[in-house]
Amino acid sequence: MVKVHASRLAVLALAATVLSTPLTAQDADPGDWPLYARDHSGQRYSPLTQIDRSNVNRLQRAWSFRLRPEGGATILAGTVPVVVDGVMYVPLGNAIVALEADTGREIWRHPLGEGQLARRSVTYWPGDRHTRPRVYYNPGNSIVALDARTGRVDRRFANDGELTWDGASYPYPPSIFRNTLVIGAWTPERPIVSEVDGGDGDTRAFDARTGAFKWRFNTIPHPGEPGNETWGNDSWRDRPGANMWVWYTTADVETGMLYMTLGSPGPNYYGGDRPGDNLYSNSVVAVDIETGAYRWHFQTIHHELWDWDLPAPPVLFDVTIDGQRIPALAETGKNGLMYILNRRTGEPIHGVNEMLVARGDVPGEWYSPTQPFPVRPEPLQRMHWSPDDVVTAEDTTPEHAAACRALLDSYGGTFFNAGPFTPFFLHKEGDPPRASINMPHNGGSVWGGSSADPTTGYVYVNISEGGSIGWIEERDPNGNYGSGTDGSNQPYDRGSLIGPGAYSGFNARFTDASGRQATLPCIRPPWGRMIAVDANTGNIAWAVPLGTSPQLPEGRRETGANNSAGGSMVTAGGLVFIGATSDAVFRAFDATTGELAWQEQLDYTTNTIPISYKGKDGRQYIAVLATGGTAKGTPRNEAGAPANEESLIVWALPRAGEHGRDRR
């Protein structure tokens, strides 16, 4: 589970020299938000204190910026602006813009070419003695450098301002650590890759000044490298997956250690042709930032069969146990578990046990007999299911409950569930439906990951509840089994009553008493929660429902809601800000107690992470992109067409003499 490189002693020696101060925002001015997660540690912690528990209810909108009046702003889900020295940089898909962070006035605009697309974020580099500050973006599968002051291409970088590479494509901006740019990869979800697919899914690094290649890390180990022995029958060869697909990652710049979260190996739901634990899939892997040399790894899932590829990078912080400060990180994922590790060594801080799990019956499949379970924290969400967990009319409505019972009856009145890591069983055409339900259904914590308060050791994570239902079937060559699976020669894949693919969740569509239609989960609420974990003890400090269901009658709406497309931010003012929910409400919680401190109903869902910064006017601002459809649908104009009012929304406290409206 934990593999330690021979350099462990050197790492420990270095760790002893850097533990004199707690890990806080690394290399970030207190008023800036210069990276996707604000700092290299990924804490998403703002040290600003103007906005706090006592006055957050007085927040008012300071300005907003309409993102794409021509339409198409939904592609900006997950997009986070960066702010440096009073200037905000935002990708709009078809352009990069620089705005005055306290007014929203446009400073410059860099249009993209036909067919290009820039989203998620941009990467700011402060430059050096010879190079002015730059903003890097990815127009689809390359890195372009702009002069941060003018928005013009800096043609001294790479090949006339643009960097390309061999290997799999990667459509997102690079992560940056001092003068090193790091990219991951996108790979197909098939057993074998070909030249047409673009090659391997390895992690690569380049020099931020020149674009020169620095290093490449084989995320699927080659012969002679640690971990290659976990791929039986030479199944590592030409294998896709185990890639860092997310658009940002984290690092401890004091020790020079970069942390990669790697996804599942291809294909997702069948692994008979790849016997073994399949390192470094579903692992946190620590490498040297400057050289890419392996330091340690921790695998969260052995021989992955559920498509629970690790989404978010770990968040870094320090914990105090028995008076001793320990450098730590927390990793969450789609399986609803949180692993708290020593970030210098990869060793679990609160313990991890290898526990026996159930196995399926798919011919030729290799099932890992055990999976790693943290001793603490406890699972962040439900891991078991029984028929008693089906929603009732008292929970929601009679119509919804009846639709859920009908769905269950269509599968024979029950599902197989053996708790965490429940397997799916073989179903042959003509067999009666025999389905498993696996909890969660790609819920847990997704790419939104966690935020952390370095002064308390609290880690904040939003989770969605649900169940995936279905079986494994012989693959239909004409079936739609998902993106990236076309042409796969694997013999088996996921299916359900609705057909090929892993598309069935335990959710039911129904018509309510007023004739309106809605689709809601069939497990009993809550369906979404905001959780604070005290990483010093490993215990859950508080947990509250996150989100509502406006489709339900008054008095039944406090259900929690899906919040898988976004994450939180925490401030020194004692507040946790988060959108993410399908009800399109932007909220602030008391970071200590979980009490709701403020909220505002928006027209669009904030499918991203909020930020906080200080403008040149000295005021603290809260900002977030609101671009997603809501539980009530997409806003439309008088003609019935999409309103295209998706916006970057910015809040602040009233100026002296102004009076903000209480929005508690």
C-alpha positions, 0 to 999 in steps of 0.5 A: 500500500505504501512504498517508500523510496530509498531517499526516505532518510534524506526526506526525513532529514529535510523535514526536520528543518522545515517544521519550525513553522506551520504550513500556511499559504506558500509564496502567496501575498495575503491579498492575492489569489494567484493559483487555482487553489490559491497556494501550492498547498491547495488549502484554498485558505484566505488570510483576509479578515474584513469579512467575518462571522459578525458581518457576512450577513451584510455582503452585497454585490460589488460588480459582475461580469457577463461571461459570454453574451453570445452563449456557451458559458456552461463550458466554464464549469470548474473555472476559477479566476486568479488575482495578482496585485489587483488584476484578475485573469479569467479564461472565457473559452474563446478569450482570456481577459484581464479585469480590474479586480475591484471594479470589473473594468476590462484591461485587455482581451486576448482572443483565441483562434477558431476551434480553440478553447481555454477554460478551468483557469490560467497560470500566473508566473511572476517572471524573473530578472530577465522575463516579465510576468506571464499568464499561461493558458491551454487552447486545447493541447498546448501551452501559450504564454502571454505577457501578463501586462498586455495580453500579447503572446510572449514569443520568447517562450518555447516555439514562438510563444507556444509549447507542444509535447509528445504523448497524450493530450491535455486540455488544461492549464499547467500547474506551476511550482516556482519555475516548473510547469507541470501537466497531466494527460487525458487517455482513452478508457480502453485496454490498449492505446495506439499511436492514434490515441496520442500515446502515454498518459505520463506526467510531464514538466517544463521550464517556465522561462523557456518551455524546455523539457525537464522531466517525465514520470511514468505513471504506469511503471516500466520494467525495473521501476518500483510498481511494475511487478503489480502488472501481471502478464506484462499488462503495463505495456501500452496501457492507458489510464493511471493519469493525472487528469485533473487541472491542478495539483499541489506541492510542498515547495519547502521540501520540493515535493510534488503530489500527483493524484492518478486515475484508473487504468483502462478499461474502467470496469473490467480488469481481467487483462491486467491482473494485480494491484496496478500501480500507480493507478488510484494513488497519490504519488510524491515526486521531486518537483525539479527532477520527477524522481519518485519519493513515495506513493499511497494507493487508495484502491487496488485493481480499480473496477468502479471508475473511482479514479482519484479526482482532486489533488491532496490538500496540505496542512500540519496537524498536532498530535500529543504536542508534536506537529506533523506535516500532513495531507488529506486525500478524498475521492469518489469512494467517500473516504478520506486518507490523512497521511504524513506528506513527507513519508506517505505513512497514514497518521490515524491508521489504515487497515486492509479489509476483506471485500466481496468479489464478483463472478466475471470470468477471468476477472482479477479481484483484489481480496482487500482494500485500504480503509482509514481507521479515522476519519470514519467514512464521509457518507453511507457505504451500505444499502438495504431496502430500508434505505429507500425513500418514503412518502414522508421523506419527499412525496408519495409520487417520488416514493412510488417511482423509487419503489417501481424502479426497485421492483423492476430489478426484482425488488432488491439489490446486492450490496456488501458494503464498500467496494461492492462488486458487479456480477455477470448478467447474460442476455435473458437472465432475470435482472440481478443488479448490485448497488454500489455506494457512492455513485461517483459521489463522495468528493469529486474534483472539488476536493477539500479546503483547509484552515492551517490555523486549526487543522480543520479540513472541509469537504462537500459530498454527494450521496447516491448509488450506482446500479447495474451489472457486468455484461458481455460487451455489445460492439454497437453499444454506447459504453461511454466516452473514450471506449469506442473500439475497445476489445474488452470482453465485458463492460457495465450495463443495466436495464436501460442498456449498455454503460454505467449510466444507471443511478438509483434515481427516479423520475416522477410527476408530482401532484401539480403535473411537474416532472423531476428526477431525485435520488431514491435513497433517503435524504440527506443527499448532500452534506458539508463536512468538517474533519478535525485532522488532528484527531481524525474525527468529524467535527461537524456535518450539515446538509448542503443544498435543497430540493426546490422540486419538492413541496415546502417543508420537504426541501431540506434534503441536501442536494447534489454538489459534485461540481464544485468545492469550498473556500475557507477564510481567516474570518471563520467562514466556509464559502461554497456554491456547487449545489443544484439549487443554485444557492451560494452559502457561507457556513461558520467554520467552527460550528457548521451553522449557516451564516449567509446565503444568496439565491443565484440564477445559475449554479456555481459549478466551481470554487469561490475565491477571496482577494483584496482589491487595490481599494483595500476591500476584501472581495468574494468572487465565483463564476455562476454558469450551470443549470439549476434544479429549476432549469436554465434561465430564459429570456422573453423569447424563450431562448437561453438568457445567456446571463452566466456571470462572474459575481463579486461581493463585498461589504458596503463602503463607509456610509452604505447600508448592506441588506441583511441576507442571513 
